Amino acid sequence: MIFDLPWIDYNRLVDTHGHFAFSGWVALALLTLLIYELPGSLYQKKMYQFLLGAILACSWAILITSPFESCKTISEYVSVIYIVVTYIFSGVFIKDILKTTTSRTVKLLSISAVSCLVLSSFGALMLAYLFSVKSLNAILYRDALFGYLHLQYNGFFTLAVFALIYNKVVSTTQENARKRIHRFAVLLCLSILPSMFLTFLWHKTTPVFYAMSVIGCVLLLATLAWFIISAPLLIREFKMIKPVIRYMAIFSISAFLAKIFLQSLTLIDSINILVFGNRPMIMCFLHLVFLGFVTLFIIAYFAQKGFLDTQSMFTRFALLVFTLAVLINETLLMLQGLGTIFIAGSPLFAWYLWGAGLLLLAGGLLIAVARIRTKAV
């Protein structure tokens, strides 16, 4: 976006970034945590080790082949293999988790999470079809893209995170608290498909689509309300973890609350058109979920499990750098988006975002070094 690099296919590089971030980082991390953290010793089954290994192998194969036009066919075949592997994983996982003593809330969230992972693939397959037939249908292209992203971000990512959170707290809570948590989980799961229609309102739709969008908006606001009602339970849990992890967890949950609220606002036509026609605002929302909510949660979870030694000053510094980088990146994207809306944008934002990207890279590398230095696990 800043430098003249004619030897790089920028669009292919961006696609590669997205594929690897989704499959090689978040999907692999969340699916691994679901296997190792939920009751039933699922991680002992060799099938899961094979499937997780296949996801890892496919992710790296896509990373290596996707940037190059000469390897396009290989990349496409590997992407299809990755989708098939997630289908197999989801089927095996659902069958096994139903046999465990996991609470009904965690079962609902985890099964819904992997189901959204499967459903999201239809958006990816539709995009592949449009590319293969060289379709110029921009509306269908964007609807397939937004549908895929919705089912990944608001479906798979979000539901898996809360499955892991409530797996830790539900078993030790009183009956009334468990009921409030379960109602929140039910509302969250019910909101996924109707709220997807909010992403289609940027163009002219049918009354049925608009009605589904209204239902989705109502369910999102109800989900937000029930989360606030059940929040005291999480506050109690947060008080028992170390400060650096606690602040990351609070930031993560705050990003989730912002996501729900902002998502519900897109029912308003003027806001929907401004948001879905404004790339920086879309990127701000996507990074709010991907980095602010999901990534910070995963890193905090790993730290809480002892994979990072938070007693070490170096580790705490690494976590602080990465968290600040996320906050700076979000702030810059939001300001850039608002600047575009009010016709007051500046080319300097591209440089600022490049700097934020370098800070994210530095934070990630520091966390990796901190993990290498960790001797606890």
N, C-alpha and C positions, 0 to 999 in steps of 0.2 A: 504493500500500500504506500510505501514511502520511497523505496529505492527502485531504480530501473534495473530489473534483473530479467532480461529477455530469455535467459536459458532456463527459467523456471516457469512451468505451467501453473500459474497461481490458483486457478479454480480446482485443478486436480490436487494441489497441495492442501487446500482448505478442506476438500472432501476427505483426504487421507487423515488430516487432523481430527475431523469429526468421527470417522470410523474408529480410529485407534483410541480416542478419548472415551468413546462409548463402550467398545468391546474390550479393549486392552486394559482399561482402568476401572470404570464404574461397574460395568456388568460383571467382570471377573471378580472384583472385590465384593460386590453385594452377593453374588451367587455363592462365593466361597464362604462368606460369613453366614449365610442362611444354612449352609451344610454343616458348618462347624459349631454354630451357636445354638441352633434349635434342638430341642430334645430328640432323642432317638438314635444318637450316634450314627447319623447318616454318613458322616465322613469316613467311616470304616468300610463302606461299600466300595469295591474297586471300580464299579461303574461310574461313580461320581469323580473319582480321580482321573479316569480316562476322559470323561466329558469336560472337566475343567482344563485338562491338558490340551484337549482339542480346541477349546475356546482360546487358550493362550497361543497355540500354534497358528490358528487362523488369524488372530489379531496381528501377530508379527508378520505373517505372510502378506496380509493386506497392506501393512505399513511399508513393507519393502517393495511391493509391486505396484501399488495404486498410483504413486506420483508419476509413473512413466507410461506414456502412450503405448510403447512397444509391449508392455506387460499387461495391457488392459484386459485381455481375455482371461489371463491367469487370475487377475484380481477379481473379476466377476465370478469365476467358478469358485474361488475360495470364499467369496461373500455368500454364495448360495450354500456352501458346505457349513459355514458358520450358522446360517439361519436354521438349517436342518439339525445341527447339533443342539441349538437352543430349544427346538421342538422336542427332541428326545429328552433333554435335561428336564424340561417342564413337565412332560408326561410322567417320567420316573419320579420326580420330586413330589408331584401332587399325589401320586399313588402311595408313596412312602410316608409323607407328612400326615396323611389321613389316619395312618395306623399308629401314630405316636400319641403321647399324652399331652401334647402341646395344647395350650388353652384355645378356646374357640376363636378368640380375638386374633391371636397370632396366626392360626390356621387360615382365617378369612383374609388377613392382610397378605400373608406370604403366597397363598394360592392365587389371589387376585393379582399380585405383583408379577408372577411368572406368566399368568394368563395375558396380562397387558404386554409383556415382552413378546409373546407369540403374536398377538394381534397387531403390534406395531410393525411387524415384518411385512404385512400386506401393503403398508404405505411404501416401504422400501422396494417391494416387488413392483408396485405400480410405477414408481419413479424409474426403475430399470426398464420397464416396458415402454414408457414414454421416450426414454433415450434411444431404445433399440429401434423404434419406428420413426424416430426423428420428429416427434409430434411438437407442434408449436402452440398447443393448448396451455396457455399460461395459468389459467384458472385451475384446471385439473392438476397441473404440476404443483402449484402452491398448496392446493388443498391436500394432496397426497403428502407433501413435505410437512405441512403443519400438523396433519393427522398423525404422522409418524412421530414427530417431535413431542406432541401432546401425550401420546401413549407411553413414550419413553420417560419423559420428564415428570409429568403429573400422574402417570400410572406406575410403571415399573419402579423407577427410582424412588418416588415418594412412598409407595406402599411397602417396598422392601425396607426402607429406613425405619418406618414405624413398626414393622414386624419385629425388627431387631430391638428397637427401644422397648416395646411393650413385652417382649419376651423376657426382659430383665426385671420388669416391675410388676407385672400382673399377678404373678404367683404369690407375692408378699403383700398384696393389698387387700383391703376389706371388700366385702361383697358390693356395697354401694358404689365404691370407687371403680370396681371392675365393670359394673353396669354402665357407668358414665363413659369409661374408656371404650367399651364395646359399641355403644351408640355412636361415638365419634368414628370408630373404625367402619361401621356400617354406612354412615353418611359419606365418609371419604370414598369408600368403594363405589357407592351409588352415584357419586358426583362425576366419576371419571368419564363415562361415555356421553352423558348429556352435555357436560361442559366442553367437550370436544367441538360441539357445534358452534361455540363462541368463536373458534378460529376460522369459521367459514363466513362470518358476517361481514368480512371486508368487501365482499362482492354481493350482488343481488341473489337472494335465496328464496326458497319457498316458505309459506307460513308454517309448515311443519318443522322446518329447520329452525325458524325463529322461536317456535314454541319449545323445542328441545333446548335451545339456548337459554330461554327463561328458566326452565326447570333446572338446567345446569347451574345457573347463577344462584337460584334460591338454595340449591343443595350446597353450593360452595359457602354461602353465608351461614347456613345452618352448621356446616362442618366447622367453620371458624368459631362459631358461638360455642359448640360443644367442646372444642379443643380448649377454649378459655375456661370453660366450666371444669374440665378435668385437669387443668394446668397445675393446681396445687400439688398433685402427686409427682409431677416431673420436677417441680421446684424443690420438693423434699429430696428427691434423688440427686439433683444437681448439687445440693449443699454438701453431699457426702463425697464428692469427687474433688480432685486437686484443682487449685485455682486456674492454672493455664488451660486445662481440659474443660473446666466449667465455663470459662469465657468463650471458648470455641463452640461449645455446645449451645450456649445462649445465642451466640451469633447465628449459628445454624438454624435454630428454631425460629429466631426472629426473621430470617430470610424466608422460611416456610410461611410464616404469618403474612409477610409482605406479598409473597407469591399468590396466596389465596385471595387477599384483598384486591390486588391489582388485576388478577384474572377476572374477578367478578365485575370490575368496572368496564371491561370490554363489551358488556352488553349494550352500553351507550354508544350509539352509532358514531358520533363525532370522535369519541375516544378510540373506538375500534379502528376507524379509518386512519387516524393519526398514528396509532401504534403499528398496525400491520402494513402500513405504507412507509414506515420509518425504520430502516435497517439498524441504526444504532440502538433504538428502543427495543427492537426484537432481540438484539444481541445482549442488551442489558438484562432483559428478563431471563433469557436462556442462561447467562452466566450467573445470575442471581440464584437460580436453582442448581445449576451444575457445580459451580464453585462455592457459592455462599452457603447453600443448604446441604447438598449431598457430599461434596468433597471434604468440606470441613467436618461433617459428621463422621465420615469414614476414618479420617486421620485421627480425630478425637477418640473414636472407638478403638482404633489400633493402639493409641497411647494408653487408654484406660486398661486395655488387656495386657499391657506390659511390653508390647512390641517396640515401644520407644521409652527410653529412660527419662522420665520427666524430672527426676532428681538432678539431672545434669543441666548445667547452665547453657551448654551448647544446644541441647535439645529444645529447651524453652526458647532460646533465641531463634532457632530454626522455625519453630511453630509461630512465633510472633511475626517473623518476616513474611511468612507465607500468608498469614491471616491479614496482615496490613496490606499486602499486595492485592488480595482479593477485594478488600474494602476500597482501595485506591482505584482498582480496575472498574468496579461497579460505579463508583462516583463519577469517573471520567466518562463512561458509557452513557450514564444518565444525563450528564451535562451536555455531551455531544448530541444526544437525541433531542433534548429540550432546545438546544441551539438550532438544530435543523427545523424544528417545529416553528420557532419564532424567527426564522431566517436570520439567525445571528451566529451561524457556525463559524468555526475557524480551522484552517488547515493544520494548526498547531496540535489539535487533538490527536491526529495520527501519530505525531511524535510522542505525545504524552502517553498514548496507549502502548506504543512500542516500548517506552520506558517501564510502564506497568507490566508488560509482558516479560521483560527482562527480570524484573523483580520477582514475578511469579516463578520464572525459571530458577532464579537464585534460591528462592524459598524451597522449591521442590528438591533441588540438589542438596541443600542443607539438611532437609529432612531425611533424604536418602543416606547421607553421610552419618547423620545421627543414628539411623537404624543400624548401619554397619558398626558403629561404635557401641551399640547397646549390647550388654552381656546378660541382661535379665532373662530373655527368652530366646 
